[in-house]
Amino acid sequence: MRRLGSVQRKMPCVFVTEVKEEPSTKREHQTFKVLATETVSHKALDADIYSAIPTEKVDGTCCYVTTYKGQPYLWARLDRKPNKLAEKRFKNFLHSKQNSKEFFWNVEEDFKPVPECWIPAKEIEQLNGNPMPDENGHIPVPLSDLLEQTLELIGTNINGNPYGLGSKKHPLHLLIPHGAFQIRNLPTLKHSDLLSWFEGCREGKIEGIVWHCNDGCLIKVHRHHLGLCWPIPDTYMNSKPVIINMNLNKRDCAFDTKCLFNHFSKIDHQKFSRLKDIILDE
């Protein structure tokens, strides 16, 4: 299989979306929903969506691993947004011009401050050494925060999540490459067919779909776009068998006796019918 794309910016929906003035099921206190229409978007068509590779969208925090000051670091996603004055100026411009690409940004003054140790996503457009915002007025996926902070962010999303990973005492964090779970039997790219697949198919018990296009573009659809709930009680991932491979004798380092590595080493080579069946020693 060809190399899949990486997340550099917010992924657009495969369908044209519309806003409905009714309470959101995705975010508390949000008074509107963003729903998919039956029309495939121009971005999806331009990216040749019909020859793209569909993969499972996994619920979690977008992360990045790279070297920082000679050491490997795990970075969390941070969208750098404009300050209130710049955002108001940008919205007024959109109402009058309808084309965000013509808007002039002063990157040094128009955006909220970021931590000193932040780095931009590697493929975003830059001007005079400054990363440029996307059509939504955000600088696409700058990546920030040190390892300890990042793990806390991941834990916030994963604890109590629909995959049944770990517990409050032993929260489990997994790094999963984007596109790791390819979808083999996806129906045709029609709103009604995808809705039926999500609702009535075992493989459809997932958060959403991400299409990896030939040009590296990523296109998605979330259950919320189709008016469906997330999270759900029993996901497709949680129906798959799991094999533990944690032999600490192969590692030249000492682990704390209470850490998860040691807990998993006690069940090395054991097979479980699903993730929720993994029970660690208290």
Phi, psi and omega in degrees: 000143182292161179295130182276162182285166178243158183280117178244343182201174178298135183277132177284157178284147180293336178253156168297136183252160176222154181260129176245134183278076174211153187305137180283143173266357183265318183231134177296145176069002175274124189267009181220162176241145172254111186243151179279139170272187179270003184264125175291136186288157177296324179298319179293318180293319179296331180272006180059056184302331185286346175249011181280164179263116179278135180225162179287133172276117184264132180290124180172192179258130180292124184231171182210138178245123177202170182280137177222118183054041175083001181236147176287133180232150173258122185250144177259155181287140175218116175272116180279116186256155178291156175287174189298319181295315181292323179294321178295317178298320180294316181294320177298322178295318180297321180295330183266328187250329179068010180224103186293338183292340181274353183284139179263122177256137167261094190300326183287336184245337188273352188242152179296150180294154178236162177301155181299329187265033180266152174226145180281159172301144194288339186253009181279156182291139178233149177227120182054038178084000180253132176293138184262146180289158178274190184292345178268358181085014177250146171280117193297118170043060163295151184241130188214182177080143180276173190306312184297318180293321182295317179299325178294321179296317179296318180298326179299321180279326189272324180299129180073019184277173183286357182267350177071037184271116172070207182207180178296326180281324181234069178295137185250129180245130179237140171262119182238120179300143177300133179086012184294330184247096181283141179265123189269323189238054180283140179288181179296158185279070176231143182306312184293321180292319178293321178299316179295323180295314178297321185279325190243000184247138179302319180293343181275002179277061182227170182289323183178189181236139171239122176267127176263110186271162184300329182273008181091353180290144177246129180236142185228166162218133180256153177306324180297328178299333181260010179079016181260158183277152169206136004283169178239159187297321188222103185276162178296321180299326182282001176262357185267147177290154183230135174244129180272129177231092185217077178263101184287347178294340179275356183251131182267061178201156181262133180250146175299141184297337182267358184283162183295331179301317179292322178298318180286331179296334179288341179242028180303136179073003178279147180248137179237149183287337179197167183300320184295344181278353179282114180242121182264153178298139177278000000 
